[in-house]
Amino acid sequence: MKKIYYLLAFVALAFVSCNPLDNTYKALDATPAPQTLTLTITTSYASTTAAKAGIPTLLNTKYGDYANGSTATITFPLPTTVPLVADSLYAHVAYTLLPADYTFPGNTFADLSASAVINYLNYKYPTPAANQLAVLTYLYFETNVTASTGTTTTDSFLYLNGAWAKIYTVSPTQYASVNRGVDNFFSSTDQANFPSYFNAFLLNDPRVMATAKAGDIIYVSFRYTATYQKVLPMMFNGTTWVDKSTLNFLKLNGTWVPDPTVYVTEPAVGNNPDMVFLSGTSIGSAAARANVLQYGDFNIESSSQYYWSDTDLQAAFAAILLHKFPTPTQGIPYKVTYYAYTGSDAAVTKTYYFNGTAFIYTP
């Protein structure tokens, strides 16, 4: 009986020690899958740089068990250095210049240039308060910018850090695009939509997107009912404009670090500066380049005379990235979001890495 017992024990031990799935289970346990974290916190930081330094401490403390390759999108209040402008009575801040106003000291013209309007503000408001708002309607003239007779325009100005600065003003065309073109102001039912409205306005403004980079802040001035002029700061997170700060982080080599990815968004608008550059290359057909210059989206219908093949698209964005970033960083991803047209637009993202000479598309 003892011999049989020992024999059975040996067989059982051999079976356990030779189980071929053991290594597989250990490997699975050792390499957990990356996770995705989306979190909104209440802590405000003095700058984006301070947030990039401070938030990893929170992530390493509370989410230190997340696997390498995990990503986190953290939303937090705008930096404490960004003033939140108080609501202003429209009747108090809005002013239309009269002919006599153009004769202030130092101005000899019946119109104002970009620099002259700042001089006028300094003259009209000799002791402005911090973050004071002014909305001026005036005759604007700039050589090679406006007609020789000038253009009547309405601009908003904010007294920031001891100087007047022109800020972004919602235009009549933009009010009309969200069905507010009759009165050119928003109502209380629009309030929840302000961030999405303004994001769309800014993304589709080539003047803004030509130089936009992550961390940029734009103050958007708009009318709220017939009574108020309001200002909402919007920050560019590399992809969209948001009314709060948003940063991305990556779990790398056992610790959370700021995501080094560079994000580029190409809005579907005509005369996008990047499409102006592309139109001067030989990538794709002449018809396709002219079409994307006009509309900003890439037609990927193979039957179209404006067709962009995937090979052409890869080459196009490699060239655009090198044009936008003449001294790029090796080893980090550059993600380009663009709009592909197949009867309607759909956002598509391609990822590139710089190899020291050129940007290489990485599926």
Residue pairs with C-beta under 8 A, 6 or more apart in sequence:
31 67
32 67
33 67
34 66
34 67
34 68
34 69
34 70
34 71
34 251
35 66
35 67
35 70
36 70
36 71
36 72
36 73
37 59
37 63
37 66
37 70
37 71
37 72
37 73
38 72
38 73
39 72
39 73
39 74
39 75
40 74
40 75
40 76
40 244
41 55
41 58
41 74
41 75
41 76
42 76
42 77
43 54
43 58
43 76
43 77
44 76
44 77
44 78
44 79
44 80
45 51
45 54
45 55
45 76
45 79
45 80
45 245
46 79
46 80
46 81
47 79
47 81
48 79
48 214
48 215
48 245
48 247
50 79
51 76
51 79
51 245
51 247
52 247
52 258
55 74
55 76
55 247
55 249
55 256
56 249
56 255
56 256
56 257
56 258
59 72
59 74
59 249
59 251
59 256
60 255
60 256
63 70
63 72
63 256
64 256
66 72
66 251
66 256
67 251
68 251
68 252
68 253
68 254
69 250
69 251
69 252
70 250
70 251
71 248
71 249
71 250
71 251
71 259
72 248
72 249
72 250
72 251
72 256
73 246
73 247
73 248
73 249
74 246
74 247
74 248
74 249
75 242
75 244
75 245
75 246
76 244
76 245
76 246
76 247
77 244
77 245
78 84
78 217
78 233
78 235
78 243
78 244
78 245
79 245
82 217
82 233
82 235
83 130
83 131
83 160
83 233
84 233
85 131
85 133
85 158
85 219
85 230
85 231
85 233
86 131
87 224
87 228
87 229
87 230
88 133
88 228
88 229
88 230
89 227
89 228
89 229
90 135
90 223
90 226
90 227
90 228
90 229
93 133
93 134
93 135
93 229
94 135
94 136
94 137
94 229
95 124
95 134
95 135
95 136
95 137
96 136
96 137
96 138
97 112
97 120
97 136
97 137
97 138
97 139
99 110
101 120
101 124
101 138
102 109
102 110
102 111
102 112
102 139
104 119
104 120
104 123
104 124
105 123
106 119
106 123
107 116
107 119
107 120
109 116
109 141
110 139
111 138
111 139
111 140
111 141
111 150
112 120
112 138
112 139
112 140
112 141
113 140
113 141
113 142
114 140
114 142
114 166
117 136
117 138
117 140
117 155
117 157
117 166
118 157
118 164
118 166
120 136
120 138
121 128
121 134
121 136
121 157
121 164
122 164
124 134
125 132
125 134
125 159
128 159
128 164
129 159
130 159
131 158
131 159
131 160
132 158
132 159
133 156
133 157
133 158
133 159
133 221
133 229
133 231
134 156
134 157
134 158
134 159
134 164
135 154
135 155
135 156
135 157
135 169
135 221
135 229
136 154
136 155
136 157
137 152
137 153
137 154
138 152
138 153
138 155
139 150
139 151
139 152
139 153
140 146
140 150
140 151
140 152
140 153
140 155
141 148
141 149
141 150
141 151
154 169
155 166
155 169
156 166
156 167
156 168
156 169
156 219
156 221
156 229
156 231
157 164
157 165
157 166
157 167
158 164
158 165
158 167
158 219
158 221
158 231
159 165
167 218
167 219
167 220
167 221
167 231
168 202
168 208
168 218
168 219
168 220
168 221
169 220
169 221
169 222
170 198
170 201
170 220
170 221
170 222
170 223
172 181
172 184
173 181
174 197
174 201
175 181
175 183
175 184
175 185
175 186
177 200
178 190
178 193
178 197
180 186
180 187
180 190
183 226
184 223
185 222
185 223
185 224
185 225
185 226
186 194
186 222
186 223
186 224
186 225
187 225
188 225
190 197
194 222
194 232
194 243
195 232
195 234
195 241
195 242
195 243
198 220
198 222
198 232
198 234
198 241
198 243
199 234
199 240
199 241
199 242
201 220
202 208
202 209
202 212
202 218
202 220
202 234
202 236
202 241
203 209
203 240
203 241
203 265
203 267
204 267
204 268
204 269
205 269
206 267
206 269
206 270
206 271
206 272
206 273
208 218
209 265
209 267
209 272
209 273
210 272
210 273
212 236
213 236
213 238
214 236
214 237
214 238
214 262
214 263
215 235
215 236
216 235
216 236
217 233
217 234
217 235
217 236
218 233
218 234
218 236
218 241
219 231
219 232
219 233
219 234
220 231
220 232
220 233
220 234
221 229
221 230
221 231
222 229
222 230
222 231
222 232
223 229
223 230
224 230
232 243
233 243
234 241
234 242
234 243
235 241
235 242
235 243
235 244
235 245
235 246
237 245
237 246
237 247
237 248
237 263
238 248
238 261
238 262
238 263
238 264
238 265
239 263
239 265
239 337
240 265
247 258
247 259
248 258
248 259
248 261
249 256
249 257
249 258
249 259
250 256
250 257
250 258
250 259
250 260
251 257
260 329
260 332
260 333
261 332
261 333
261 334
261 335
262 325
262 329
262 332
262 333
262 334
262 335
263 335
263 337
264 320
264 321
264 324
264 334
264 335
264 336
264 337
265 336
265 337
265 338
266 272
266 274
266 275
266 296
266 320
266 336
266 337
266 338
266 339
267 296
267 339
268 295
268 296
268 297
268 339
268 345
269 295
269 296
270 293
270 294
270 295
270 296
271 293
272 293
272 296
274 320
274 323
274 324
275 292
275 293
275 296
276 293
277 319
277 320
277 323
278 289
278 292
278 293
278 316
278 319
278 320
279 289
279 290
279 292
279 293
281 289
281 316
281 319
283 289
283 312
283 315
283 316
283 319
284 292
284 308
284 309
284 312
284 316
285 305
285 306
285 307
287 305
287 306
288 298
288 299
288 305
288 306
288 307
288 308
288 312
291 299
291 306
292 298
292 299
292 306
292 308
295 341
296 339
297 338
297 339
297 340
297 341
297 345
298 308
298 313
298 316
298 338
298 339
298 340
298 341
299 306
299 307
299 308
299 340
299 341
299 342
300 307
300 308
300 310
300 313
300 340
300 341
300 342
301 307
301 341
301 342
301 343
302 309
308 316
313 338
313 350
314 350
314 361
317 336
317 338
317 350
317 352
317 359
317 361
318 352
318 358
318 359
318 360
318 361
320 336
321 328
321 334
321 336
321 352
321 354
321 359
322 328
322 358
322 359
325 334
325 354
328 334
328 354
328 359
329 354
330 353
330 354
330 355
330 356
331 353
332 353
333 351
333 352
333 353
333 362
334 351
334 352
334 353
334 354
334 359
335 349
335 350
335 351
335 352
336 349
336 350
336 351
336 352
337 347
337 348
337 349
338 347
338 348
338 349
338 350
339 345
339 346
339 347
339 348
340 346
340 347
340 348
350 361
351 361
351 362
351 363
352 359
352 360
352 361
352 362
353 359
353 360
353 362
354 360
